[in-house]
Amino acid sequence: MSITLTQKAADHIDRYLKKRGTGIGLRLGVRNTGCSGMAYKIEYVDQAQPDDILVESMGVKVFIDPQSLSYLDGTQLDYSREGLNEGFKFANPNEKGTCGCGESFTV
């Protein structure tokens, strides 16, 4: 099982947690939604859940709910700024396709 962060993603998460003044890491998951069926969900974590799976990458704690693990295995999370747009980018080898708007994916 592997979830990795790029240095840019790790730096962004670290800066945000420091600015926020609280938090121990980032939670990644998937939910059923959108025209392709699934979408990523990201939230900052103040307290771990009992069933969370913990992965550390680039010094950042990443918490994953067990139901999402099989969809996220092998994913690399990046953070990029392109003009006025900025945000997290997922490189997920499990994706078989994405919708036209890029908000959801299929496995």
Secondary structure, 3 states (H helix, E strand, C coil): CCCEECHHHHHHHHHHHHHHCCCCEEEEEEEEECCCEEEEEEEEECCCCCCCEEEEECCEEEEECCCCHHHHCCCEEEEEEECCEEEEEEECCCCCEECCCCCCEEC
